[in-house]
Amino acid sequence: MVRLAPYRLWFVTSFQAISPQGLDKSHPKVENQRPNSQLAFQENSMTDNPYQTPSSQVDRPTGRGPGGGTGSFTIGQSLSEAWEATIGNLGVVIGAAIVSTIIMFVSAITIIGYFVVIPVMMWGMTRFALNLMDGRADFNDIFSGFTNYGSRLGRTLLLGIVMVILGMVGNIPYYVGMFMDSDILMGVGWLINMAFSLFIMSRLYFAILYMVDRDLGAMESIQASLEGTRAMWGWVILLAIVSSIIGMLGILALLVGLLVSIPVAYLMWVSAYRQMEGGPPE
């Protein structure tokens, strides 16, 4: 088991509907407490507090705590956490990347492997990345998709098919230009495809993270991804651009750098997801 240095935990407490008499520090306890109206505060045991205020009424600080995200993310924190997770666990990261790549390459050659192996390997690599970001990754995570095989294969395969179809929709104007042999239409189609990729497809990159982390279905994951990024679409576009640049930097390092740049680029998305949605479900 590989662990990262533990992240700082941030906790927010609020007091609502306190009785007119107020809370006198001289009294050891407040009588007749009601979970829906008051929040018990224990200075030395904040995690045992059963009276948590609804998240919609709390102004969350930057950072994440167990089970609660900020609803937003920063590019700087995403890059920093992705770099720390990769460099701090470089051996297992490279090992997992090499083994999974070989398995998926061989599966692709068989054709049928596209449909029965690659989807569950994608599930496993996503689980590995989530656990890596949480400081508890294990090499065997890459094979976790084979557990409950039928369900995970079906959901991941359906998600992949939907993503491919949506990607083809964005390419339609470009193909129309090719069919009509019009450079102008091809240029316009290329611009439309770029806009579609940045404004729509990039927001769906979180879908598989929602699926694996929350054990959702394909369409539920797509819906969760769109809803989760609705107020962050501009930052998602920037994340897509920055992570793409970082991923390509490995080519400049004679391809060897890809062993670091590709994991960092992908883990930026995982970090952004954790910042928005918080820690793993219990």
LUMPA-465340 format. One line per field, with one value per residue: z, y, x of N, C-alpha, C, O in turn. Coordinates in steps of 0.001 Angstrom, whole numbers, plus 500000, padded with zeros to 6 digits. Layout:
N
n_Z = c(Z|...)
n_Y = c(Y|...)
n_X = c(X|...)
ca_Z = c(Z|...)
ca_Y = c(Y|...)
ca_X = c(X|...)
c_Z = c(Z|...)
c_Y = c(Y|...)
c_X = c(X|...)
o_Z = c(Z|...)
o_Y = c(Y|...)
o_X = c(X|...)
***
This chain:
282
n_Z = c(500000|499107|500363|500618|502046|504644|503914|504839|506981|506783|508724|509069|511195|512294|514122|514726|515210|518015|521402|523080|525481|525006|524833|527611|528593|531117|531836|531901|529990|527500|527985|526623|523874|520357|517403|514937|515278|516702|516973|518256|519703|520051|521244|521256|519802|517071|514852|515754|515784|515577|514580|511981|509984|507085|503926|502073|503500|504396|504150|502491|503142|501194|499971|501068|502956|504709|502863|501957|499479|497842|495720|493725|492005|491826|489403|490138|492590|491648|489879|491664|493534|491802|490832|493235|493964|491855|491748|494367|494409|492362|491440|491680|490123|487531|487127|487186|484998|482837|482874|482577|480106|478395|478664|477630|475046|473933|474164|472396|469948|469618|468942|470009|472551|472883|473776|475966|477728|477770|478678|481459|482370|482146|484144|486333|486233|486738|489347|490592|490214|491692|494295|494564|494651|497045|498792|499226|497339|495536|493690|492707|492308|489642|488547|489580|488195|487283|489347|490284|487604|485334|485778|485998|483570|481746|482416|482078|479407|478121|478794|477417|474756|474491|474812|472558|470500|471008|470525|467777|466846|467213|465205|462840|461240|460188|458676|456804|455354|454264|452625|450773|449676|450462|451527|453137|454530|455870|457505|459094|460215|461695|463635|464905|465926|467725|469543|470478|471680|473740|475224|475758|475650|477326|479829|480344|480951|483572|484074|484242|486606|488470|488085|488955|491533|492885|492206|490093|487393|483768|482426|484624|485574|483548|483755|486376|485995|484231|485784|487989|486945|485998|486909|486588|484060|482598|483999|483688|480973|480924|482526|480831|478751|480044|481178|478851|477619|479501|479309|476727|477020|477723|475362|474431|476058|474968|474882|477200|479252|479174|480929|483256|482694|481532|483643|485527|484113|483898|486586|487422|486726|488438|490925|490688|490632|493227|494729|494060|494777|497152|499664|499355|499173|502177)
n_Y = c(498802|502147|505328|508801|511853|512904|514872|518202|518687|520381|521911|523038|524707|525649|527622|527524|528737|529110|528980|531644|532159|531731|530367|529660|529657|528847|526846|523343|521854|522119|522058|520041|519781|519971|518158|519286|521982|522945|522907|520813|521473|520178|520690|519049|516878|517008|515485|513711|514905|514862|516648|518005|520896|521613|521469|523446|525724|526490|528255|527061|526613|527012|524000|520550|518441|515399|513848|516245|518677|521681|522579|523804|524336|524856|525613|525721|524275|521803|521087|521061|519022|516853|516598|516048|513610|511979|512086|511373|508750|507405|504946|502945|504206|504334|501584|500665|502088|501053|498267|498285|499566|497715|495530|496653|497257|494731|493688|495332|494481|492054|492780|491994|492462|495172|495491|493803|493857|496296|498333|497596|497778|500488|501310|500231|501678|504192|503876|503354|505843|507563|506490|506858|509641|509965|508984|506246|504282|501212|498802|496705|497890|498494|496303|496217|496551|494081|492910|492278|492061|492002|494121|496399|496329|496672|499271|500949|500446|501373|504089|504758|504347|506288|508609|508434|508667|511262|512668|512205|513613|516241|516347|516334|518761|519213|516893|517168|519331|518099|516176|517813|518919|521417|523866|526022|525270|523100|524385|525938|523854|522650|524613|524617|522038|522215|524087|522634|520503|521786|523191|521354|518517|518481|518917|516525|514823|514245|512302|509491|509457|510165|507906|505687|506494|507006|504869|504934|504765|504853|507003|508456|509250|510932|512970|513848|514800|516945|518592|519037|520610|522843|525518|525949|525931|527543|527303|524593|524388|525740|523960|521742|522708|523320|520816|519324|520557|519971|517182|516879|517801|515736|514566|516218|515487|513333|511260|509718|511320|511132|509204|510527|512971|512316|510870|513024|514914|513603|513160|515727|516200|514398|515488|517950|517004|515876|518204|519536|517702|516466|514094|510429|508465|507094)
n_X = c(500848|500583|501161|500385|501582|499449|496565|495675|492927|489916|487456|484138|482012|478785|476450|473076|469752|469828|468841|467013|468256|470884|474241|475886|479126|479787|478106|477954|476540|473948|470571|467895|468608|468142|468537|467857|467913|470074|473615|475925|479006|482132|485188|487430|486674|485655|484970|483082|480681|477246|475444|475372|475380|473379|475043|474507|474161|476555|479534|482090|485571|488606|490054|489709|487598|486740|484267|483144|483204|484419|482994|484300|487449|491020|493511|496182|496312|495462|497533|499691|498984|498738|501343|502716|501518|502317|505205|505792|505046|506295|507335|505243|503359|504520|504845|502149|501166|502672|502042|499213|499019|500256|498491|496114|496950|497501|494928|493559|494553|493299|490767|488145|488847|488594|486037|485634|487754|489315|487430|487007|489582|489972|488220|489610|492060|491100|490116|492550|493827|492150|492434|495152|495343|494045|495855|496125|496721|497063|498876|497323|494898|494458|493292|490798|488451|487671|486401|483077|482398|480530|478664|480338|481690|479543|478555|480815|481441|479121|479264|481612|480771|478752|480301|481952|480046|479073|481441|481695|479510|480353|482203|480819|480270|482833|483331|481330|482316|484583|483350|482083|484233|485247|487293|486714|484374|485457|487287|485566|484130|486146|486637|484151|484157|486306|485274|483077|484388|485796|483823|481799|482582|484852|483760|482639|484648|484916|483091|483649|485034|483060|481471|483075|483864|481467|479974|478073|475617|476020|474626|473822|476298|477193|475279|475840|478428|478041|476394|478042|480063|478865|478966|481597|482665|484432|486858|487197|487738|490192|491636|491655|493246|495708|496423|496685|498870|500866|500857|501858|504412|506058|506854|508834|510864|512166|510291|510547|509794|507065|506251|506033|504737|502223|500814|500753|499236|496734|496102|495666|493029|491792|492464|491121|488514|488295|488601|486243|484211|484891|486097|486364|483317|481949)
ca_Z = c(500000|499010|500980|500546|503288|504828|503603|505928|506984|507155|509227|509250|512079|512407|515166|514239|516026|519425|522273|523493|526634|524564|525378|528637|528716|532474|531998|531276|528806|527212|528097|525568|522552|519261|516275|513784|515566|517334|516580|519403|519344|520973|520784|521088|519048|516074|513899|516334|515831|514780|514203|510918|509266|505650|503232|501319|504389|504901|503241|502658|502855|500165|500475|501172|504155|504403|502480|501535|498587|497779|494545|492764|492069|491274|488544|490900|493520|490857|489401|492807|494071|490792|490834|494489|493921|490866|492161|495641|494204|490968|491094|491458|489024|486280|487008|486820|483645|481871|482843|482014|478687|477690|478641|476720|473689|473501|474034|471186|468800|469480|468582|471026|473796|472988|474406|477155|478619|477894|479572|482881|482686|482362|485489|487285|486246|487400|490777|491003|490273|492832|495530|494602|495123|498446|499602|499578|496105|495504|492308|492331|491963|488196|488192|490356|487292|487066|490433|489825|486205|484408|486021|485689|482129|481061|482637|481468|477960|477690|478895|476303|473509|474489|474599|471152|469680|471182|469807|466348|466574|467086|463969|461663|460314|459498|457663|455726|454542|453500|451602|449745|449199|450686|452577|454058|455412|456731|458529|460019|460941|462684|464727|465642|466668|468845|470528|471062|472551|474919|476030|476103|475931|478467|481053|480526|481331|484977|484187|484713|488013|489211|487993|489790|492917|493487|491726|489356|486048|482733|482206|485883|485656|482616|484363|487526|485476|483694|486897|488847|486290|485391|487285|486486|482692|482168|484618|483088|479698|481245|482992|479650|478005|480826|481289|477515|477429|480367|478726|475526|477382|477784|474034|474328|476863|474248|475210|478556|480118|479166|482114|484334|482263|481333|484952|486125|483375|484255|488011|487601|486677|489665|491992|490496|491046|494681|495262|493865|495372|498459|499825|498878|499984|503217)
ca_Y = c(500000|503362|506438|510148|512599|513216|516236|518947|518600|521634|521668|524245|524490|526834|527524|528086|528613|528957|529461|533043|532283|531671|529308|530191|528786|528359|525666|522195|521409|522825|521109|519949|520051|519364|518028|520102|523406|523346|522135|520620|521694|519607|521219|518012|515745|517612|514485|512944|515786|514320|517709|518769|521825|521326|522089|524615|526868|526668|528777|526166|527183|526320|522736|519567|517634|514116|513860|517542|519443|523119|522907|524473|523887|525783|524963|525603|523155|520576|520763|520747|517718|515838|516431|515388|512219|511242|511988|510673|507323|507244|503541|502262|504892|503845|500165|500531|502619|500120|497014|498532|499876|496452|494751|497272|497135|493352|493549|496032|493655|490973|493423|491763|493037|496526|495473|492960|494054|497705|499104|497327|498311|501925|501404|499971|502787|505315|503578|503539|507276|508126|506058|507505|511005|509888|508509|504832|503499|499920|498366|495831|498687|498529|495131|496255|496495|492699|492578|492646|492277|492294|495452|497440|496305|497267|500721|501633|500320|502300|505447|504949|504453|507604|509611|508348|509229|512717|513167|512172|514718|517458|516292|516330|519889|519040|515845|517746|520108|517154|515563|518826|519388|522861|524229|526957|524497|522296|525282|526250|522621|522447|525552|524138|520862|522668|524692|521549|519734|522560|523619|520229|517257|518604|518824|515128|514028|513841|511309|508197|509633|510037|506524|504806|506959|506925|503641|505370|504271|505672|508253|509207|509830|512061|514035|514374|515543|518219|519420|519408|521600|523878|526852|525956|525556|528297|526685|523269|524618|526037|522712|520915|523274|523177|519403|518878|521067|519181|515859|516932|518125|514501|514298|517001|514810|512090|510299|509200|512211|510764|508387|511451|514023|511789|510732|514338|515532|512964|513360|517072|516056|513712|516482|518893|516296|515791|519540|519871|516759|516021|512794|509281|508085|506110)
ca_X = c(500000|501383|500446|500933|501465|498030|496167|495048|491475|489264|486110|483330|480862|477926|475454|471831|468546|470203|467768|467206|469133|472273|475083|476762|480284|479909|477281|478593|475814|472703|469479|466894|469166|467408|469461|467500|467966|471324|474798|476822|480413|483100|486453|488427|486133|484789|484512|481998|479522|476147|474511|476022|474534|473347|476165|474084|474167|477908|480554|483225|486874|489367|490566|488662|487495|486124|482869|482639|484067|484170|482196|485170|488833|492005|494500|497422|496215|495375|498870|500538|498625|499048|502803|503090|501061|503111|506602|505862|504740|506692|507531|503976|502681|505106|504514|500744|500990|503258|501266|497882|499189|500524|497247|495161|497483|497243|493473|493138|494928|492313|489505|487118|489346|488064|484724|485549|488900|489705|486542|487239|490904|489774|487657|490680|493014|490430|490148|493947|494105|491415|493086|496468|495121|493614|496964|495978|496728|497724|499060|496214|493720|494239|492491|489555|487302|487272|485487|481729|482792|479447|478110|481319|481914|478398|478466|481963|481304|478072|479806|482543|480010|478105|481343|482372|478967|479094|482610|481399|478578|481151|482988|479949|480499|484121|483162|480518|483241|485402|482514|481818|485534|485275|488241|486064|483518|486316|487817|484476|483851|487216|486398|482984|484569|487126|484374|482292|485280|486156|482683|480928|483269|485760|482972|482261|485823|484773|482021|484137|485394|481807|481014|483880|483894|480127|479331|476891|475427|476631|473901|473895|477634|477216|474484|476582|479574|477551|475912|479160|480933|478026|479447|483064|483023|485611|488031|487361|488433|491591|492225|491890|494373|496945|496767|497131|500235|501750|500957|502709|505793|506831|507422|510063|511881|512483|509241|510697|509039|505658|505995|505699|503816|500870|500154|500496|498133|495466|495832|495130|491572|491386|492559|490017|487294|488291|488354|484833|483248|485323|486711|485601|482157|482257)
c_Z = c(500000|499546|500729|501923|503448|504512|504838|505810|507483|507618|509408|510170|512132|513476|514696|515259|517488|520288|522721|524660|526241|525213|526345|528827|530132|532715|531268|530073|528664|527217|526859|524204|521507|518031|515133|514040|516141|516910|517763|518946|520429|520467|520501|520269|517998|515107|514436|516366|514976|514225|513098|510187|507789|504911|502497|502168|504926|503823|503449|502388|501719|500761|500637|502506|503800|504073|502015|500677|498583|496653|493483|492884|491522|490463|489317|491858|492780|490376|490546|493351|493087|490748|492078|494461|492975|491351|493463|495523|492799|490557|490779|490315|487677|486067|486567|485395|482597|481745|482189|480521|477878|477573|477639|475268|473129|473292|472756|469934|468551|469052|469672|472377|473995|473848|475710|478144|478841|478786|481056|483301|482906|483742|486524|487369|486915|488914|491339|491171|491451|494152|495673|495131|496593|499360|499980|498340|496281|494045|491830|492009|490470|487726|488890|489471|487045|488222|490055|488328|485309|484549|485605|484199|481396|481198|481956|479955|477429|477746|477737|474985|473389|474207|473144|470242|469782|470464|468310|465952|466383|465804|462706|460734|459531|458392|456502|454787|453697|452352|450447|449177|449302|451842|453609|455049|456359|457857|459567|460868|462006|463889|465576|466493|467886|469944|471238|472045|473848|475826|476484|476540|477151|479787|481350|480922|482781|485135|484750|486170|488900|489225|488971|491262|493612|493066|491013|488015|485043|482577|483475|486014|484739|483193|485533|487066|484951|484808|487767|488271|485718|485685|487110|485051|482196|482717|484071|481751|479947|481726|481814|478877|478740|480901|479943|477249|478257|479801|477528|475841|477444|476461|473872|475120|476283|474666|476624|479533|480156|480384|483328|483898|482076|482671|485607|485456|483787|485721|488322|487584|487952|490845|491899|490947|492567|495321|495168|494726|496740|498457|499364|499763|501001|502935)
c_Y = c(501244|504519|507752|510765|513015|514665|516915|518851|519918|521283|523009|523905|525775|526580|528227|527861|528353|529592|530877|533197|532243|530516|529932|529220|528224|527107|524510|521675|522222|521815|521165|520319|519337|519333|518955|521587|523865|522410|522026|520753|521126|519941|520140|516845|516227|516579|513653|513729|515241|515370|518588|519644|521482|522124|523348|525875|527172|527239|527958|526890|526439|525067|521760|518843|516342|514269|515198|518295|520900|523496|523619|523891|524975|525000|524741|524424|521829|520139|520342|519352|516599|515553|515668|513906|511386|511022|511203|509178|506898|505782|502836|502900|504380|502369|499948|500999|501633|498857|497231|498847|498606|495628|495337|497194|495742|493136|494197|495221|492575|491488|493241|492331|494474|496558|494678|493174|495537|498503|498859|497751|499819|502172|501258|501103|504030|505115|503783|505025|507937|507758|506665|508924|511034|509357|507052|503941|502191|499475|497530|496586|498649|497331|495123|496202|495089|492157|493095|492967|492725|493703|496552|497484|497008|498775|501471|501581|501283|503743|505735|505129|505824|508702|509613|508976|510745|513345|513201|513289|516014|517515|516390|517514|519746|518002|516317|518563|519226|516551|516532|519423|520908|523166|525159|526201|523618|523140|525638|525026|522337|523356|525105|522931|521236|523268|523619|520748|520473|522840|522464|519006|517343|518484|517383|514249|513559|512674|509979|508276|509528|508581|505617|505204|506764|505679|503965|504652|505252|507022|509109|509903|511040|513244|514679|515218|516907|519148|519907|520494|522776|525283|527001|525722|526292|527697|525287|523380|524889|524787|521800|521407|523021|521711|518846|519324|520248|517780|515820|517246|516880|514149|515036|516364|513425|510943|509730|510032|511902|509932|509242|512427|513523|511543|512066|514986|514926|513210|514789|517041|515381|514673|517484|518276|516231|517162|519898|519013|516236|514610|511656|508986|507018|504811)
c_X = c(500880|500581|501173|500885|500017|497733|495593|493544|490902|487848|485408|482180|480065|476887|474188|470727|468871|469114|468050|468152|470595|472993|476070|477919|480421|479079|477915|477850|474536|471588|468594|467446|468334|468318|469143|467652|469275|472433|475737|478253|481303|484485|487470|487931|485155|484235|483371|480693|478388|475212|475086|475023|474517|474399|475766|474113|475560|478798|481806|484537|487534|489987|489424|488719|486807|484649|482346|483626|483682|483238|482997|486574|489738|493025|495801|497402|496153|496752|499779|500254|498950|500546|503256|502713|501913|504535|506741|505623|505151|506807|506229|503195|503198|504764|503080|500496|501501|502419|499906|497965|499430|499244|496260|495640|497214|495743|492973|493449|493887|490940|488449|487531|488902|486802|484665|486695|489193|488753|486809|488643|490828|489167|488779|491688|492406|490406|491555|494253|493394|492082|494477|496340|494705|494700|496879|495937|497478|497804|497874|494932|493427|493408|491127|488317|486806|486428|484102|481779|481643|478908|479083|481658|480787|478343|479600|481884|480252|478552|480753|481824|479345|479130|481812|481317|478940|480288|482396|480447|479342|481947|482148|480199|481806|484001|482302|481398|484134|484607|482263|483093|485659|486219|487605|485186|484333|486891|486776|484144|484888|487010|485205|483352|485417|486257|483558|483141|485569|484962|481798|481722|484180|485010|482554|483439|485746|483799|482520|484605|484160|481345|481757|483795|482551|479358|478021|476790|476013|475937|473879|475243|477758|476452|475228|477760|479151|477094|477061|480042|480150|478533|480953|483546|484257|486895|488272|488090|489911|492316|492554|493106|495690|497366|497250|498564|501223|501937|501890|504161|506674|507482|508742|511206|512178|511575|509351|509867|507557|505281|505658|504613|502388|500161|499827|499295|496794|495108|495387|493601|491050|491415|491411|488694|487203|488037|486871|483914|483661|485875|485827|484404|482544|481516)
o_Z = c(500802|499197|500640|502837|502474|504797|505755|504725|508478|507001|509845|509949|512026|513705|514311|516056|518124|519928|522745|524820|527013|526032|525937|529191|530326|533683|530135|529188|529587|526513|526148|523463|521737|517638|514417|513109|516086|516536|518222|517918|521585|519385|519599|520048|518034|514583|513664|516922|513757|513483|513286|509814|507259|505209|502309|501630|505808|502696|504446|501475|501324|501921|500369|503091|502675|504890|501692|501091|499246|496622|492449|493752|490843|490798|489172|491930|493232|490456|490422|493603|493490|490641|491990|494882|493255|491363|493638|496434|492135|489447|489735|489614|486793|484955|485676|484663|481584|480635|481339|479753|476795|476507|476879|474355|471995|472339|472103|468964|467403|468823|470198|473228|475126|474554|476490|479284|479984|479595|481838|484473|483752|484431|487461|488463|487567|489675|492432|492160|492132|495020|496784|495963|497302|500573|500962|498304|497079|493259|490673|491495|490067|486616|488804|489945|486643|488110|489564|487868|484598|483554|484943|483640|480526|480218|481329|479282|476406|476839|477145|474176|472326|473442|472566|469324|468775|469869|467638|464861|465493|465353|461611|459528|458358|457290|455357|453568|452545|451238|449285|448320|448375|452984|454798|456253|457510|459003|460766|462072|463087|465031|466803|467638|468955|471127|472453|473115|474923|477048|477499|477658|477925|480769|482473|481200|483174|486225|485634|486885|489950|490251|489725|492134|494787|493509|491288|487559|485409|482595|483403|486512|485109|483130|485667|487677|485197|484781|488229|489014|485023|484804|487437|484841|481446|482007|483994|481439|479265|481380|481795|478402|478142|480709|479911|476719|477769|479811|477332|475025|477243|476430|473239|474881|477022|474792|477191|480505|481061|480822|484301|484648|482423|482832|486178|486132|484000|486051|489372|488338|488475|491671|492910|491563|493136|496332|496089|495328|497424|497406|499017|500970|500718|503696)
o_Y = c(501365|504665|507804|510260|513446|515563|516262|518920|520481|520480|523988|522932|526866|525437|529396|526924|527487|530622|531290|534242|532656|529786|530649|528065|527221|526383|524666|521094|522915|520808|522169|521081|518221|520381|519381|522383|525056|521262|523028|520203|521543|519515|520290|515896|515893|516764|512940|513257|515158|515046|519792|519186|521087|523295|524238|526982|528016|526745|528122|527713|525363|525066|522109|518669|516198|514757|515285|518530|521304|524619|524004|523061|525898|523863|523702|523661|520838|518960|519387|518583|515521|514400|514755|513053|510222|509890|510452|508420|506134|505417|502197|502215|504036|501958|499140|500392|501402|498421|496443|498447|498442|495088|494595|497079|495594|492470|493676|495267|492220|490686|494222|492638|494956|497532|494861|492716|495980|499299|499809|498053|500364|503121|502049|501456|504808|506053|504323|505424|508781|508610|506951|509358|512003|509281|506640|502956|502091|499746|497637|495998|498761|497351|494143|495844|494898|491094|494216|493991|493722|494402|497516|498556|497844|499484|502506|502556|501935|504529|506814|505971|506445|509626|510675|509725|511439|514417|514122|513849|516801|518595|516516|517303|520112|518206|515917|518496|519551|516424|516127|520306|521584|522775|525093|526449|523414|522699|525644|525133|521845|522929|525198|522811|520644|523000|523680|520364|519874|522740|522584|518516|516391|517997|517063|513063|512605|512112|509403|507274|508888|508081|504868|504345|506401|505456|503355|504017|506343|508064|510337|511026|512051|514382|515902|516243|517909|520346|521048|521222|523617|526143|528041|525356|525724|527589|524838|522563|524339|524570|521158|520603|522568|521396|517988|518561|519877|517248|514851|516988|516957|513511|514526|516665|512469|509801|509303|509515|512351|509948|508761|512683|514226|511963|512230|515544|515654|513439|515036|517767|515751|514676|517827|518942|516503|517262|520493|519513|515615|514007|511875|509223|506147|503852)
o_X = c(501806|499410|502400|500233|499400|498526|495093|492967|491358|487148|486013|481460|480624|476491|474228|470768|468269|468544|469210|468783|471461|472434|476983|477698|481107|479313|478371|478478|474109|471661|468540|466826|467868|468831|470050|467532|469583|472195|476284|478650|481236|484890|488294|488683|483971|483136|482730|479702|478538|474285|475260|473943|475555|474632|476596|474094|475721|478807|482509|484599|487084|490399|488274|489788|486327|483869|481161|484761|482727|482733|482452|486846|489286|493360|496444|498365|496727|497099|500545|501181|499386|500962|504077|503493|502202|505018|507701|505957|504450|506420|506106|502451|502414|504433|502817|499714|500840|502116|499494|497091|498868|498946|495637|494822|496757|495340|492069|492694|493620|490035|487921|486695|488835|486540|483731|486614|489307|489229|486836|488868|491537|489543|488885|492128|493103|490642|491722|494868|493977|492272|494923|497137|494975|494505|497496|495199|498410|496896|497467|493981|492269|492877|490388|487239|485658|485818|483966|481276|481767|478716|478698|481885|481034|478113|479378|482220|480463|478275|480713|482214|479368|478852|482041|481649|478803|480169|482859|480554|479021|482330|482696|480333|481878|484513|482514|481244|484421|485115|482233|483057|486105|485976|487916|485238|483949|486979|487052|483908|484563|487185|485236|482917|485266|486466|483367|482667|485588|485068|481111|481560|484272|485570|482163|483261|486417|483691|481886|484575|484195|480885|481136|483668|482502|478232|476988|477741|476450|476590|473913|475316|478355|476916|475245|478064|479823|477372|477059|480700|480719|478528|481524|484702|485051|487895|489416|488956|490775|493477|493604|493908|496666|498541|498131|499373|502291|503047|502624|505046|507886|508534|509666|512375|512411|512017|508345|509315|506854|504131|505078|503671|501439|499015|498749|498430|495824|493945|494795|492954|489999|490502|490799|487862|486145|487342|486312|482964|482848|486093|484666|484453|483366|481641)
***
